[in-house]
Amino acid sequence: MEIAVVSQKLTHLVRLVRFAIVVAVVAPALAQTLAWERAVGSTHGGDYGYGAAVDATGVYVVGMVPFGNALPGQTNIGGDDAFILKYDLNGNALWTRQFGTTVNEIAYAVAAGGGGVYVVGYTGGTFPGQAQSFSADAFVRKYDTDGNELWTRQFGSTATDYAYGVATDASGVYVVGETDGALPGQTAAGSVTVGDAYIRKYDHNGTELWTSQFGTSGYDRANAVAVNATGVYVIGDAGGVLPNAQTDSGYSNFFVRKYDVNGNAQWTRQFGPGIHARGVAADNTGVYVVGNLGGGALPGQTSSGGYDGFVKKYDLAGNVQWTHQYGTGVSDIAY
């Protein structure tokens, strides 16, 4: 069996916003049974859980704690703080780490494997032993499974930078996000105030192996990344047609790009219309992309009349296998 993890906000009757961690056991027939649910929050609420990951030892949740607030047993560092929580597979809290600088931080995503737990996000300050590039830098931090910090890498351009997604395999750690400038050794595709997507790889000791910044003359960002034995898959939003991309019915709102583990782009596919491509997963048969539309329909699909969610599958060579668009007619978003 597999374990599916969903993080979502929970508004208490006293109007304090906390977040809930929901774990469902997925049987072979794909029926889901709720195994456990936990709610946790800081002193005054307003907390957000943005990402979750699971390994053989437990469930990891990351997010943000607002200015002046602290999770149980933790201390606010200053501004909005990032956090990572760990539960065992039965839902028992194991440890919490709230961290940051005197300014603002958010942890957007987490990946478990490759000898540790990797958290990515952005910082408005400077982590110990690191250097600030601009007022908002990306970061990746590694913990061991017992919650001990092993290393932190803060990086960026001379403009704002964010890390939105992370994945890991036996060869390293892949971080994706958005830069409004040019990362070291890279060239901005468009105006440095608009935004490019990027992917950066580190080894498990925190040494940068390669970086690829890419984009159009419009606004581009990479939102998530997945890796399997065949390659690394980056998804996100594009403000135009990326170099060497194949588009679906002339639309270019979303992109899926495959790299090999050495940073060589293999293929790029774009499709739309829509608002955001938000999540990606990969197995030995293909790549699955999810997101949402702001009205309208993907090719061959029908709109519910509202903000629809979608899931689209490509095979490992970049050929579309199927697409499903769905919604209630109101607001439906797939992450």
C-alpha positions as CSV (number, residue, x, y, z in Angstrom):
1,M,0.0,0.0,0.0
2,E,1.0,3.6,-0.4
3,I,0.5,6.6,1.8
4,A,-1.0,9.8,0.4
5,V,-0.5,13.1,2.2
6,V,-2.5,16.2,1.8
7,S,-1.8,19.5,3.7
8,Q,-4.7,22.0,4.0
9,K,-5.7,24.9,6.1
10,L,-8.3,24.5,8.9
11,T,-10.2,27.5,10.2
12,H,-11.2,27.1,13.8
13,L,-14.4,28.5,15.2
14,V,-12.4,31.1,17.1
15,R,-11.2,32.3,13.7
16,L,-7.6,31.2,14.3
17,V,-6.2,29.7,11.2
18,R,-4.3,26.5,11.7
19,F,-3.4,23.7,9.3
20,A,-4.4,20.1,9.2
21,I,-2.4,17.1,8.0
22,V,-4.5,14.4,6.5
23,V,-3.2,10.9,5.8
24,A,-5.1,8.4,3.8
25,V,-4.2,4.8,3.2
26,V,-4.5,4.0,-0.5
27,A,-5.4,0.4,-1.2
28,P,-4.7,-1.3,-4.6
29,A,-8.2,-0.7,-5.7
30,L,-7.5,3.1,-5.1
31,A,-10.2,3.4,-2.5
32,Q,-9.1,5.8,0.3
33,T,-9.6,5.3,4.0
34,L,-8.7,8.1,6.4
35,A,-5.9,6.7,8.7
36,W,-5.4,9.8,10.8
37,E,-5.7,13.6,10.9
38,R,-3.7,16.1,12.9
39,A,-4.2,19.8,13.4
40,V,-1.4,22.1,14.7
41,G,-0.9,25.8,15.0
42,S,1.1,28.6,16.5
43,T,0.3,31.0,19.3
44,H,-2.2,33.1,17.4
45,G,-2.9,31.1,14.3
46,G,-2.5,32.3,10.7
47,D,-0.1,29.4,9.9
48,Y,0.1,27.8,6.4
49,G,1.2,24.3,5.4
50,Y,2.6,24.4,1.9
51,G,4.2,21.0,1.2
52,A,4.5,17.4,2.5
53,A,6.6,14.4,1.9
54,V,6.8,10.9,3.2
55,D,9.5,8.2,3.7
56,A,9.8,4.9,5.6
57,T,10.2,6.8,8.9
58,G,7.5,9.3,8.8
59,V,5.6,12.3,7.3
60,Y,7.2,15.8,6.9
61,V,5.2,19.0,6.6
62,V,6.6,22.5,5.8
63,G,5.2,25.9,5.7
64,M,5.1,29.3,7.4
65,V,4.4,30.8,10.8
66,P,3.4,34.5,10.9
67,F,5.4,37.3,12.6
68,G,5.5,37.0,16.4
69,N,4.1,33.5,16.5
70,A,5.6,30.2,17.5
71,L,4.7,26.6,17.2
72,P,4.6,24.5,20.4
73,G,8.1,24.3,21.9
74,Q,9.6,26.7,19.3
75,T,10.6,30.3,19.3
76,N,9.8,33.0,16.7
77,I,13.1,34.2,15.1
78,G,11.7,37.4,13.7
79,G,9.2,38.2,10.9
80,D,7.4,35.2,9.3
81,D,9.3,32.0,10.1
82,A,9.6,28.8,8.1
83,F,9.0,25.4,9.7
84,I,9.3,21.7,9.2
85,L,7.3,19.1,11.3
86,K,7.7,15.4,11.4
87,Y,5.1,12.8,12.3
88,D,5.6,9.0,12.5
89,L,3.4,6.9,10.2
90,N,0.8,6.6,13.0
91,G,0.4,10.3,13.3
92,N,2.5,10.9,16.5
93,A,4.5,14.1,16.5
94,L,8.2,13.4,16.5
95,W,9.9,16.8,16.2
96,T,9.4,20.4,15.0
97,R,11.9,22.9,13.7
98,Q,10.9,26.6,13.3
99,F,13.6,28.6,11.6
100,G,14.4,31.9,9.9
101,T,16.2,35.2,10.2
102,T,15.1,38.6,11.6
103,V,13.1,39.2,8.4
104,N,10.6,36.8,6.5
105,E,10.9,33.2,5.4
106,I,8.6,30.7,3.9
107,A,9.2,27.0,3.3
108,Y,7.3,26.0,0.1
109,A,8.3,22.3,-0.5
110,V,10.0,19.3,1.0
111,A,11.5,16.1,-0.3
112,A,12.6,13.0,1.6
113,G,15.3,10.6,0.5
114,G,18.8,10.7,-0.7
115,G,20.1,10.5,2.8
116,G,18.0,13.3,4.3
117,V,15.1,15.7,4.2
118,Y,15.3,18.7,1.9
119,V,13.4,22.0,2.5
120,V,13.2,24.8,0.0
121,G,11.7,28.3,0.1
122,Y,12.7,31.9,0.3
123,T,14.4,34.2,2.8
124,G,14.4,37.9,3.2
125,G,17.5,37.8,5.4
126,T,20.7,36.0,5.7
127,F,21.1,32.5,7.2
128,P,24.2,31.8,9.3
129,G,27.2,31.2,7.2
130,Q,25.5,32.3,4.0
131,A,25.5,35.6,2.0
132,Q,22.5,37.6,0.8
133,S,22.2,38.3,-2.9
134,F,19.2,40.5,-2.8
135,S,16.2,41.3,-0.5
136,A,14.6,37.9,-1.4
137,D,16.8,34.8,-2.0
138,A,16.1,31.2,-2.5
139,F,17.3,28.5,-0.1
140,V,17.6,24.8,0.3
141,R,18.2,23.2,3.7
142,K,19.0,19.6,4.5
143,Y,18.0,17.8,7.8
144,D,18.6,14.3,8.8
145,T,15.6,12.2,9.7
146,D,16.1,13.1,13.4
147,G,15.7,16.8,12.7
148,N,19.4,17.8,12.8
149,E,20.3,20.5,10.3
150,L,23.1,19.3,8.1
151,W,23.6,22.2,5.8
152,T,21.9,25.3,4.3
153,R,22.5,26.9,0.9
154,Q,21.2,30.4,0.2
155,F,21.4,31.7,-3.4
156,G,20.1,34.2,-5.8
157,S,20.6,37.0,-8.3
158,T,20.6,40.8,-8.0
159,A,16.8,40.6,-8.0
160,T,14.2,38.5,-6.2
161,D,14.5,34.7,-6.2
162,Y,12.3,31.9,-4.9
163,A,12.5,28.2,-4.6
164,Y,9.1,26.5,-5.1
165,G,9.9,22.8,-5.6
166,V,12.4,20.1,-4.7
167,A,13.0,16.5,-5.5
168,T,15.9,14.1,-4.7
169,D,17.4,10.9,-6.0
170,A,20.5,8.9,-5.4
171,S,22.7,11.4,-7.4
172,G,21.5,14.6,-5.8
173,V,18.9,17.3,-5.0
174,Y,16.9,19.3,-7.6
175,V,15.6,22.7,-6.7
176,V,13.2,24.7,-9.0
177,G,11.7,28.1,-8.8
178,E,11.7,31.7,-10.2
179,T,14.4,34.3,-10.6
180,D,13.8,37.9,-11.5
181,G,17.5,38.4,-12.4
182,A,20.3,36.2,-13.7
183,L,21.6,33.5,-11.5
184,P,25.5,33.2,-11.4
185,G,26.7,31.9,-14.7
186,Q,23.3,32.2,-16.3
187,T,21.6,34.7,-18.7
188,A,18.2,36.2,-18.3
189,A,15.9,35.2,-21.1
190,G,13.8,38.4,-21.0
191,S,13.6,41.5,-18.9
192,V,15.3,41.0,-15.5
193,T,12.1,42.4,-13.8
194,V,9.8,39.8,-15.4
195,G,11.0,36.4,-14.2
196,D,12.7,33.2,-15.5
197,A,12.3,29.6,-14.5
198,Y,15.3,27.7,-13.2
199,I,16.5,24.3,-12.0
200,R,19.6,23.8,-9.9
201,K,21.1,20.5,-8.8
202,Y,23.2,19.9,-5.6
203,D,24.9,16.8,-4.5
204,H,23.9,15.4,-1.1
205,N,26.7,17.3,0.6
206,G,25.4,20.7,-0.7
207,T,27.8,21.2,-3.6
208,E,26.2,22.9,-6.6
209,L,26.5,20.6,-9.6
210,W,24.7,22.6,-12.3
211,T,22.1,25.3,-12.9
212,S,19.8,25.9,-15.9
213,Q,17.9,29.2,-16.2
214,F,15.3,29.4,-19.0
215,G,12.3,31.4,-20.1
216,T,10.7,33.7,-22.6
217,S,10.3,37.4,-22.9
218,G,7.3,37.1,-20.6
219,Y,6.8,35.9,-17.0
220,D,8.0,32.3,-16.4
221,R,8.4,30.2,-13.2
222,A,9.0,26.6,-12.4
223,N,6.6,25.4,-9.7
224,A,7.5,21.7,-9.1
225,V,9.9,19.0,-10.0
226,A,9.9,15.2,-10.0
227,V,12.6,12.7,-10.7
228,N,12.7,9.0,-11.7
229,A,15.1,6.6,-13.3
230,T,14.6,8.2,-16.7
231,G,15.2,11.8,-15.9
232,V,14.1,15.0,-14.1
233,Y,10.8,16.6,-14.9
234,V,10.1,20.4,-14.3
235,I,6.7,22.0,-14.7
236,G,5.5,25.5,-14.4
237,D,4.0,28.6,-16.1
238,A,5.3,30.4,-19.2
239,G,4.7,33.8,-20.7
240,G,5.4,32.7,-24.2
241,V,6.9,29.8,-26.2
242,L,10.1,28.4,-24.8
243,P,13.0,27.5,-27.1
244,N,12.5,24.2,-28.9
245,A,9.1,23.6,-27.3
246,Q,6.3,21.7,-28.9
247,T,2.9,23.3,-28.2
248,D,-0.5,21.7,-27.9
249,S,-3.1,23.4,-30.2
250,G,-1.0,26.6,-30.1
251,Y,-1.3,27.2,-26.4
252,S,1.8,27.9,-24.3
253,N,0.5,28.8,-20.8
254,F,2.0,25.7,-19.1
255,F,5.3,23.8,-19.7
256,V,6.8,20.4,-18.9
257,R,10.5,20.1,-19.5
258,K,12.6,17.0,-19.1
259,Y,16.3,17.0,-18.2
260,D,18.8,14.2,-17.8
261,V,20.6,14.1,-14.4
262,N,23.5,16.0,-15.9
263,G,21.4,19.0,-16.7
264,N,20.9,18.5,-20.5
265,A,17.4,19.4,-21.6
266,Q,15.7,16.5,-23.4
267,W,12.4,17.9,-24.5
268,T,9.9,20.7,-23.7
269,R,6.1,20.5,-24.1
270,Q,3.7,23.4,-23.6
271,F,-0.1,23.5,-23.4
272,G,-3.0,25.5,-22.2
273,P,-5.1,27.6,-21.7
274,G,-5.0,28.1,-18.0
275,I,-3.6,29.8,-14.9
276,H,-1.1,27.6,-13.1
277,A,0.6,24.2,-13.5
278,R,1.1,23.4,-9.9
279,G,2.3,19.8,-9.3
280,V,4.1,16.9,-11.0
281,A,4.8,13.2,-10.4
282,A,6.6,10.6,-12.4
283,D,6.6,6.8,-12.6
284,N,8.0,4.3,-15.0
285,T,5.2,4.8,-17.5
286,G,5.0,8.6,-17.7
287,V,4.7,12.1,-16.2
288,Y,1.6,13.5,-14.5
289,V,0.9,17.3,-14.4
290,V,-1.8,18.9,-12.4
291,G,-3.0,22.5,-12.1
292,N,-6.0,24.8,-12.7
293,L,-7.7,26.8,-15.4
294,G,-9.4,30.1,-15.0
295,G,-12.3,29.3,-17.3
296,G,-12.2,27.8,-20.7
297,A,-11.2,24.2,-21.6
298,L,-8.1,22.3,-22.5
299,P,-8.2,20.7,-26.0
300,G,-10.7,17.9,-26.1
301,Q,-12.1,18.8,-22.7
302,T,-15.2,20.6,-21.4
303,S,-15.4,23.5,-18.9
304,S,-17.6,23.2,-15.8
305,G,-18.0,27.0,-16.0
306,G,-15.7,27.8,-13.1
307,Y,-12.0,27.4,-12.2
308,D,-11.4,23.8,-13.2
309,G,-8.7,21.4,-12.1
310,F,-6.9,19.2,-14.6
311,V,-4.5,16.2,-14.8
312,K,-2.5,15.5,-17.9
313,K,-0.2,12.5,-18.6
314,Y,2.8,12.4,-20.9
315,D,4.8,9.3,-21.7
316,L,8.5,9.4,-21.0
317,A,9.2,10.7,-24.5
318,G,6.9,13.7,-24.2
319,N,3.9,12.3,-26.0
320,V,0.4,13.2,-24.6
321,Q,-1.4,10.1,-23.3
322,W,-4.5,11.6,-21.9
323,T,-6.0,14.7,-20.3
324,H,-8.9,15.1,-17.7
325,Q,-10.4,18.4,-16.8
326,Y,-12.9,18.5,-14.0
327,G,-14.7,20.9,-11.7
328,T,-17.9,21.8,-9.8
329,G,-18.6,25.0,-11.6
330,V,-17.1,27.1,-8.8
331,S,-13.4,27.0,-7.9
332,D,-11.4,23.7,-8.2
333,I,-7.6,23.7,-8.0
334,A,-5.3,20.7,-8.2
335,Y,-1.9,20.9,-6.4
